[in-house]
């Protein structure tokens, strides 16, 4: 470890200690989500279960609540519920990553963990350079940097990052998010026999491929997975124009279902589908655990004009990761569901069946800030049904238009903003409320709304309206245990 690396780590630890009490006292601090101990968090990185332990790395700027030279923060767990804050995995200390250890992935091979990441370099004249880098660990805690491992290919700008690596047959493959010299988004493919030397294998997706027209100026965080006999490319394109209810956020995250041919080095796929219909999911990444489950974490945030208006900035932190979610692919559609482990956080169950009228109805026993709520619509007698969360956000189902809309108050303007998706027949709403987040799974996770929201800290009301007969189940949720 270089002297500069040691100094950066020391500075980061001093910053964490300096603001620890302020951060922990913030009423918007989440209870069952991973957050930065201080500063800014964004993309999840290096998700892996290594020697029985879950590892979640994340993009982290410990020094300010803005996007600067990123570190890799690191949490571990044996059960996805009790976590430990580990030492910094990667610091931006070398010539090839001095302006940030950007996003990447992890694999295990022959008892070692290999981290792949993008080194970001900004020169004095304002030009950018990116290097795809490797670090290796015997124990998953201490990492030795190897440095850059592949040459930047022709045909791409310096916006070339986020390596995701997997093994298929006797070969390793890597996909990278890229921008072509024509300023179009793409996914580049590389392959290797030994994880250290990589050869370019072409472009497998992007604007102009697979019948896709112009589709954004940059694609980030690609992740090619195999699920229930289907290959699925997760990716986060930038520069898509809003189209009806689609692409309403500044940047999008979604997937292409198709077939990857590792011999011909092509990926044939269908249309793009958004992964989340809410305000705050970006840069998702997956891994397969020892039980064979495909698990997703996403960044519960967005780099947009509202980012610097979030109230947690006053307490020296911003953003969080989503709950871990299990992915399923059924009937041509990707679904996301809460992990079974989350049930172990439940306490104080309330269960009831009741008829709701036009007037807003509230139940003190249903209120809460850290809450799981299941609503089954047994009979919808009117044209709509609404749930209001703590007087700050509202989920509304319009049966005549087959639309579900999530509204919240904007932290930037204070006005109402909304996101809508089409749901032909809504039967089940599964909502997770944390102190400043909402994750809502519809009809078994076929559609999902993810959002940060910031109610008055003491407001716990959850209310219902619309003529309907519903079955309600509600639990208070314990928080994650996080050891330092």
Secondary structure, DSSP 8 states (H G I E B T S, - for coil): --HHHHHHHHHHHHHHHHHHHHHHT-TT--SSS-B-SSEEEEEEEEEEEETTEEEEEEEEETT-SS--S-EEEEEEESSSSEEEE---SB-S-STTTTT-EEEEEEEEETTEEEEEEEEEEE-TTS-EEEEEEEEEESSSSS-EEEEE-S---TTEEEEEEEEEEEEETTEEEEEEEEEETTS-EEEEEEEESSSSSEEEEEEEEETTSTT-----SEEEEEEEEEETTEEEEEEEEE----BTTBS-SSB--EEEEEEEETTTTEEEEEEEEES--SS--EEEEEEE-TTS-EEEEEEE---STTGGG-GGGGGTEE-EE---EEEEEETTEEEEEE-GGGGGGEEEEEEEEEEE-SS-EE-GGG--SSEEEEEEEEEE-SSEEEEEETTTEEEEEETTTTEEEEEEE-TTTSSEEEEEEE-SS--EEEEEEETTEEEEEETTTTEEEEEE----TT---EEEESSEEEEEEEEEE---EEE-
